[in-house]
Amino acid sequence: MNKTPFLQHFSRFFKTHRQLLVLVLLMSVFRSAIADWYSVPTGSMQPTINIGDRVTVNKMAYDLRLPFTQLSLLRTGEPARGDILVFSSEAAANRLIKRVVGLPGDTVAMRNEVLVINGKPLAYQQLNDATVTMFTEQLGTLQHLVQLDHAQPALLANFAPITIPEDYYLVLGDNRRHSADSRVYGLVPRQELLGKATHVAFSMDYDNFYLPRRDRFAQSLYP
């Protein structure tokens, strides 16, 4: 049976470019199921993540998924307190990046911008005295930075205790007065997780002709 002109053209194209096509397919599978990077367009995770950072995402940190789908074939791990998650939020209709502060079974509250987990207020240490104040926040064994912009109203400074059900997580941005997170969109269901953010791959300075920030290259997101 003779091939149609379309099939003849496709066959010639495939034979000529098959190595490139296989490479593209393998790269697509890799980015879909194993690792990817995420461009951060907002400052909700400052000072940890800056606007213009491209962060690497380990997509196998929590699940082995069927490529090009959200179907989990195998759980490979569970989020830990302090992990930075990339997730596809149905409530926000957007992909978001935030830090896990509450795990399944925890009871979490916020009082005057102080987190209270299982009845114990977290320890904070103020690092400067400015309009934007930096603090260290002790999340279990992880100490990381958060910031408060005192020029902005503290509209999300408090929430009542909530007990987190199985396969849900309470997440916050490190830039506490500039983050729409679980205080706005609610708890994050596990099936929305895309992976764990691990490093800044590279960073573009939008205010300086999109030049790369040398000090951000390959920087870990965890102290």
C-alpha positions as CSV (number, residue, x, y, z in Angstrom):
1,M,0.0,0.0,0.0
2,N,1.5,3.4,-1.1
3,K,2.0,6.0,1.6
4,T,0.1,9.3,1.3
5,P,2.3,12.4,0.6
6,F,1.8,13.4,4.2
7,L,3.1,10.1,5.5
8,Q,6.0,10.2,3.1
9,H,6.9,13.7,4.2
10,F,6.6,12.7,7.9
11,S,8.7,9.5,7.4
12,R,11.5,11.5,5.8
13,F,11.3,14.2,8.5
14,F,11.4,11.6,11.3
15,K,14.4,9.8,9.7
16,T,16.3,13.1,9.3
17,H,15.5,14.5,12.8
18,R,14.8,11.4,14.9
19,Q,17.7,12.0,17.3
20,L,16.5,15.5,18.0
21,L,12.9,14.3,18.4
22,V,13.9,11.6,20.8
23,L,15.9,14.2,22.8
24,V,13.0,16.6,22.9
25,L,10.7,13.7,24.1
26,L,13.1,12.7,26.8
27,M,13.6,16.2,28.0
28,S,9.8,16.7,28.1
29,V,9.4,13.5,30.2
30,F,12.2,14.7,32.5
31,R,10.6,18.1,33.1
32,S,7.2,16.6,33.5
33,A,8.0,13.8,36.0
34,I,11.5,14.3,37.4
35,A,12.7,17.9,37.7
36,D,11.9,21.3,36.3
37,W,12.3,24.9,37.1
38,Y,9.8,27.5,38.1
39,S,10.0,31.3,37.4
40,V,8.9,33.3,40.4
41,P,7.0,36.4,39.4
42,T,6.1,37.8,42.8
43,G,7.8,38.7,46.1
44,S,5.6,36.6,48.4
45,M,8.6,34.4,49.4
46,Q,11.1,37.2,50.0
47,P,13.7,37.3,51.4
48,T,14.2,33.6,50.6
49,I,13.2,33.9,47.0
50,N,13.4,37.1,45.0
51,I,11.4,38.3,42.0
52,G,13.1,37.0,38.9
53,D,14.5,33.8,40.5
54,R,14.3,30.6,38.6
55,V,14.1,27.8,41.2
56,T,14.7,24.1,40.6
57,V,11.9,21.8,41.5
58,N,12.4,18.2,42.5
59,K,9.2,16.6,41.1
60,M,10.0,13.2,42.6
61,A,10.3,14.5,46.1
62,Y,6.8,13.3,47.1
63,D,5.4,11.3,44.1
64,L,6.4,9.4,41.1
65,R,3.8,10.6,38.5
66,L,2.8,9.4,35.1
67,P,4.5,11.8,32.7
68,F,2.3,14.7,31.5
69,T,-0.4,13.9,34.1
70,Q,-1.0,14.5,37.8
71,L,-1.6,10.7,38.3
72,S,0.6,9.5,41.2
73,L,2.0,6.0,40.6
74,L,3.9,5.9,43.9
75,R,4.4,8.1,47.0
76,T,8.2,8.7,47.3
77,G,8.1,10.9,50.4
78,E,6.0,13.3,52.5
79,P,6.5,17.1,52.9
80,A,8.4,18.2,56.0
81,R,7.8,21.3,58.0
82,G,9.8,24.0,56.3
83,D,9.8,22.5,52.8
84,I,9.1,25.0,50.0
85,L,6.3,23.6,47.8
86,V,5.4,24.3,44.3
87,F,1.7,23.4,43.8
88,S,-1.1,23.9,41.3
89,S,-3.7,25.7,43.4
90,E,-7.3,25.1,42.3
91,A,-8.5,27.7,44.8
92,A,-6.2,30.3,43.4
93,A,-6.4,29.1,39.8
94,N,-2.7,29.5,39.6
95,R,0.6,27.8,40.3
96,L,2.0,28.9,43.7
97,I,5.2,28.6,45.7
98,K,5.0,28.7,49.6
99,R,6.5,27.2,52.7
100,V,5.0,24.4,54.7
101,V,4.3,25.4,58.3
102,G,1.5,23.0,59.2
103,L,1.5,19.2,58.7
104,P,-1.4,16.7,58.9
105,G,-2.4,16.3,62.6
106,D,-1.0,19.7,63.6
107,T,-3.1,22.4,65.2
108,V,-1.9,25.8,63.9
109,A,-2.9,29.4,64.8
110,M,-1.5,32.8,64.3
111,R,-1.6,35.6,67.0
112,N,-0.2,39.0,66.1
113,E,1.9,37.5,63.3
114,V,3.4,34.8,65.6
115,L,2.8,31.2,64.6
116,V,1.5,28.9,67.2
117,I,1.9,25.2,66.4
118,N,0.4,22.6,68.7
119,G,0.0,25.2,71.4
120,K,3.6,26.4,71.3
121,P,4.5,29.8,69.9
122,L,7.5,29.7,67.5
123,A,10.7,31.4,68.4
124,Y,11.6,34.6,66.5
125,Q,14.7,36.8,66.6
126,Q,14.6,40.3,65.1
127,L,17.6,41.1,62.9
128,N,17.1,44.7,62.1
129,D,15.0,47.8,62.8
130,A,13.6,49.2,59.6
131,T,10.5,49.6,57.5
132,V,11.0,46.1,56.3
133,T,12.0,44.1,59.4
134,M,13.8,40.8,59.1
135,F,13.3,38.0,61.6
136,T,14.5,34.4,62.0
137,E,11.7,31.9,62.5
138,Q,12.4,28.6,64.1
139,L,10.4,25.8,62.4
140,G,11.4,22.7,64.3
141,T,15.1,22.2,63.3
142,L,14.9,24.7,60.4
143,Q,15.7,28.3,61.0
144,H,14.8,30.6,58.1
145,L,14.1,34.2,57.4
146,V,10.8,36.0,57.3
147,Q,10.0,39.7,56.7
148,L,7.4,42.2,57.7
149,D,6.7,45.3,55.7
150,H,5.5,47.8,58.3
151,A,4.3,50.2,55.6
152,Q,1.6,47.6,54.9
153,P,-1.4,46.9,57.2
154,A,-1.3,43.6,59.1
155,L,-4.6,42.3,57.6
156,L,-3.6,38.6,58.0
157,A,-1.9,38.8,61.4
158,N,-4.3,36.4,63.1
159,F,-6.2,33.2,62.5
160,A,-8.0,30.9,64.9
161,P,-6.6,27.4,65.6
162,I,-7.1,24.9,62.8
163,T,-6.4,21.2,63.0
164,I,-5.0,20.0,59.7
165,P,-6.6,16.8,58.2
166,E,-4.7,14.0,56.5
167,D,-3.2,14.8,53.2
168,Y,-3.5,18.6,53.7
169,Y,-0.9,21.2,54.4
170,L,-0.9,24.8,55.8
171,V,1.4,27.0,53.8
172,L,2.6,30.6,54.2
173,G,4.8,32.9,52.2
174,D,8.0,34.2,54.0
175,N,7.0,37.8,53.1
176,R,4.1,37.6,55.6
177,R,2.3,40.8,54.7
178,H,2.6,40.3,50.9
179,S,1.5,36.7,50.5
180,A,-1.8,35.2,49.5
181,D,-1.4,31.7,51.0
182,S,-3.4,29.4,53.3
183,R,-4.7,32.5,55.1
184,V,-6.5,33.4,51.8
185,Y,-6.9,30.2,49.8
186,G,-7.2,27.6,52.6
187,L,-5.2,24.4,53.1
188,V,-3.4,22.7,50.2
189,P,-4.5,19.2,49.3
190,R,-1.7,16.8,48.6
191,Q,-2.8,16.0,45.1
192,E,-2.0,19.6,44.1
193,L,1.7,19.3,44.9
194,L,4.0,19.5,42.0
195,G,7.3,19.1,43.9
196,K,9.8,20.6,46.3
197,A,11.7,23.7,45.4
198,T,15.4,23.2,46.2
199,H,17.8,25.8,44.7
200,V,17.9,29.0,42.7
201,A,19.1,27.9,39.3
202,F,19.7,31.5,38.2
203,S,18.1,34.9,38.7
204,M,17.2,37.8,36.4
205,D,17.2,41.4,37.7
206,Y,14.1,42.9,36.2
207,D,15.1,46.4,37.4
208,N,18.5,46.2,35.7
209,F,18.0,45.3,32.1
210,Y,17.2,41.7,33.0
211,L,20.9,41.0,33.8
212,P,21.7,37.9,35.8
213,R,22.3,38.3,39.5
214,R,25.6,36.6,40.1
215,D,25.1,36.1,43.8
216,R,22.0,34.0,43.3
217,F,23.4,31.4,41.0
218,A,22.9,27.8,42.3
219,Q,22.0,29.1,45.7
220,S,20.3,26.6,48.1
221,L,16.9,27.6,49.4
222,Y,17.6,26.0,52.8
223,P,20.2,27.3,55.3
